[in-house]
């Protein structure tokens, strides 16, 4: 990924803090786990904004912070999954049919 490419351009042993918004928060979780596995860089923290369900177990020893707002559309979508799935299926059916 492009994020790993940029990080790997840093000197080995660098301390890296990962930050992402929405799906970017999930991407940094994957990147952080990869960096920990490789052991070349230190992951200092993983912070997500508008990101839900980060799995801190995949980032052992790394502080994981999540900042969300009740009005964040990601939270609304998460709470409204059944309604959105039904609406998406109806919209898809309309465009196919």
NUSERO-406583 format. One record per residue (C-alpha): residue number from 1; residue in one letter; x, z, y. Coordinates in pm, whole numbers, plus 50000, padded with zeros to 5 digits. Layout:
+-----+------+-------+-------+-------+
!  nr ! rest !  east !    up ! north !
+-----+------+-------+-------+-------+
! NUM !    A !     X !     Z !     Y !
...
+-----+------+-------+-------+-------+
This chain:
+-----+------+-------+-------+-------+
!  nr ! rest !  east !    up ! north !
+-----+------+-------+-------+-------+
!   1 !    X ! 50000 ! 50000 ! 50000 !
!   2 !    X ! 50102 ! 49952 ! 50361 !
!   3 !    X ! 50106 ! 50329 ! 50422 !
!   4 !    X ! 50353 ! 50385 ! 50138 !
!   5 !    X ! 50565 ! 50097 ! 50265 !
!   6 !    X ! 50591 ! 50257 ! 50609 !
!   7 !    X ! 50668 ! 50601 ! 50467 !
!   8 !    X ! 50935 ! 50460 ! 50237 !
!   9 !    X ! 51110 ! 50319 ! 50545 !
!  10 !    X ! 51182 ! 50680 ! 50651 !
!  11 !    X ! 51500 ! 50854 ! 50538 !
!  12 !    X ! 51472 ! 51014 ! 50195 !
!  13 !    X ! 51384 ! 51383 ! 50212 !
!  14 !    X ! 51172 ! 51341 ! 50528 !
!  15 !    X ! 50881 ! 51578 ! 50582 !
!  16 !    X ! 50560 ! 51374 ! 50606 !
!  17 !    X ! 50224 ! 51493 ! 50745 !
!  18 !    X ! 49933 ! 51270 ! 50640 !
!  19 !    X ! 49620 ! 51226 ! 50854 !
!  20 !    X ! 49322 ! 50997 ! 50795 !
!  21 !    X ! 48965 ! 50940 ! 50906 !
!  22 !    X ! 48675 ! 50874 ! 50668 !
!  23 !    X ! 48804 ! 50657 ! 50383 !
!  24 !    X ! 49150 ! 50691 ! 50532 !
!  25 !    X ! 49128 ! 51059 ! 50439 !
!  26 !    X ! 49081 ! 50962 ! 50078 !
!  27 !    X ! 49366 ! 50711 ! 50103 !
!  28 !    X ! 49608 ! 50978 ! 50227 !
!  29 !    X ! 49509 ! 51199 ! 49935 !
!  30 !    X ! 49618 ! 50922 ! 49696 !
!  31 !    X ! 49933 ! 50853 ! 49900 !
!  32 !    X ! 50017 ! 51226 ! 49910 !
!  33 !    X ! 49977 ! 51260 ! 49533 !
!  34 !    X ! 50204 ! 50956 ! 49483 !
!  35 !    X ! 50470 ! 51099 ! 49716 !
!  36 !    X ! 50461 ! 51434 ! 49535 !
!  37 !    X ! 50494 ! 51257 ! 49200 !
!  38 !    X ! 50796 ! 51056 ! 49319 !
!  39 !    X ! 50961 ! 51364 ! 49474 !
!  40 !    X ! 51153 ! 51165 ! 49737 !
!  41 !    X ! 50959 ! 51292 ! 50042 !
!  42 !    X ! 50808 ! 51629 ! 50126 !
!  43 !    X ! 50435 ! 51632 ! 50207 !
!  44 !    X ! 50378 ! 51896 ! 50476 !
!  45 !    X ! 50002 ! 51863 ! 50512 !
!  46 !    X ! 49702 ! 51642 ! 50446 !
!  47 !    X ! 49430 ! 51637 ! 50714 !
!  48 !    X ! 49103 ! 51447 ! 50699 !
!  49 !    X ! 48858 ! 51386 ! 50982 !
!  50 !    X ! 48509 ! 51280 ! 50874 !
!  51 !    X ! 48636 ! 51289 ! 50516 !
!  52 !    X ! 48447 ! 51460 ! 50236 !
!  53 !    X ! 48542 ! 51586 ! 49895 !
!  54 !    X ! 48919 ! 51583 ! 49921 !
!  55 !    X ! 49065 ! 51718 ! 49598 !
!  56 !    X ! 49336 ! 51966 ! 49695 !
!  57 !    X ! 49428 ! 52002 ! 49325 !
!  58 !    X ! 49594 ! 51658 ! 49344 !
!  59 !    X ! 49818 ! 51792 ! 49623 !
!  60 !    X ! 49968 ! 52114 ! 49481 !
!  61 !    X ! 50126 ! 52336 ! 49745 !
!  62 !    X ! 50014 ! 52111 ! 50032 !
!  63 !    X ! 49781 ! 52254 ! 50298 !
!  64 !    X ! 49463 ! 52043 ! 50303 !
!  65 !    X ! 49238 ! 52060 ! 50609 !
!  66 !    X ! 48907 ! 51881 ! 50653 !
!  67 !    X ! 48732 ! 51854 ! 50989 !
!  68 !    X ! 48374 ! 51732 ! 50995 !
!  69 !    X ! 48073 ! 51744 ! 51223 !
!  70 !    X ! 47708 ! 51776 ! 51120 !
!  71 !    X ! 47637 ! 51461 ! 51324 !
!  72 !    X ! 47918 ! 51266 ! 51156 !
!  73 !    X ! 47765 ! 50959 ! 50989 !
!  74 !    X ! 47974 ! 51023 ! 50677 !
!  75 !    X ! 47796 ! 51356 ! 50629 !
!  76 !    X ! 47458 ! 51193 ! 50693 !
!  77 !    X ! 47523 ! 50925 ! 50435 !
!  78 !    X ! 47637 ! 51187 ! 50186 !
!  79 !    X ! 47315 ! 51387 ! 50235 !
!  80 !    X ! 47094 ! 51077 ! 50228 !
!  81 !    X ! 47237 ! 50903 ! 49923 !
!  82 !    X ! 46908 ! 50855 ! 49734 !
!  83 !    X ! 46730 ! 50705 ! 50035 !
!  84 !    X ! 47022 ! 50472 ! 50112 !
!  85 !    X ! 47060 ! 50355 ! 49753 !
!  86 !    X ! 46689 ! 50276 ! 49734 !
!  87 !    X ! 46709 ! 50093 ! 50068 !
!  88 !    X ! 47018 ! 49899 ! 49961 !
!  89 !    X ! 46855 ! 49788 ! 49637 !
!  90 !    X ! 46544 ! 49678 ! 49827 !
!  91 !    X ! 46757 ! 49487 ! 50081 !
!  92 !    X ! 46958 ! 49322 ! 49804 !
!  93 !    X ! 46641 ! 49225 ! 49618 !
!  94 !    X ! 46498 ! 49076 ! 49937 !
!  95 !    X ! 46808 ! 48862 ! 49996 !
!  96 !    X ! 46827 ! 48747 ! 49632 !
!  97 !    X ! 46457 ! 48696 ! 49577 !
+-----+------+-------+-------+-------+
